[in-house]
Amino acid sequence: MFVLTINQRDTADAGDRVDALLRRLRTAEAAVPGLAAAPLPFQRSLGDEVIGAVEDPAVAVDVALRALRERRWNVGVGVGMVNHADGTPGAPAGGCVHDAAGPGLAAARRAVEAAALSTARIPLAVRGRDAEAAAEAEAVLKLVGQLVWTRTDAEWAVLDLLVPGVRGQQRPAAQALGISVQAVSQAVQRSFWNEEHACRPAAARLLGLAAG
């Protein structure tokens, strides 16, 4: 299982943004298969922190990048099992993080603490039983996260209208925004949008290997 612990970096300046992040994740459920069926739904755990667990590493990659987009979250990804707090196998039926325990949650805690302490530009870390695979997954996620982190609002206005792998989208997007098709194409190229989505499967595969 893939546990994400996400805590806010700028609460003192921006105020608590947890509820806003949770609303955005709920909105994304229709576009991200597996997110709505998360065995441990994303929820506030304590203070300005969100925790959730998913079964598909591709979904974990997607959630991590959605959080990095906002530039206000430390993102920890832990790879490992989630159990009931009393040790019973499997995620708690009620889906409450306070009823859960296990190595996946422990790994995510170590990861988010490492992300918060790191001086790297992209505040993300991965921890799992296979430390080498976790380090490789972290490196790829940070590289892809850099692409997401540096995009402008104007680029996101274009990208939010596009679906990866679907042809013929640029003209409708241009019409919706009142800009030229060339401007849409330039935004896609500048933002390395195609390259991001080409790299996501590699990050997901490495996360899967981190389980050991």
Beta strands, then each sheet from edge to edge (+ up, - down):
strand 1: 2-8
strand 2: 40-44
strand 3: 49-54
strand 4: 73-79
strand 5: 83-84
strand 6: 100-101
strand 7: 124-127
sheet 1: 2+ 3- 1+ 4- 7-
sheet 2: 5+ 6-
end
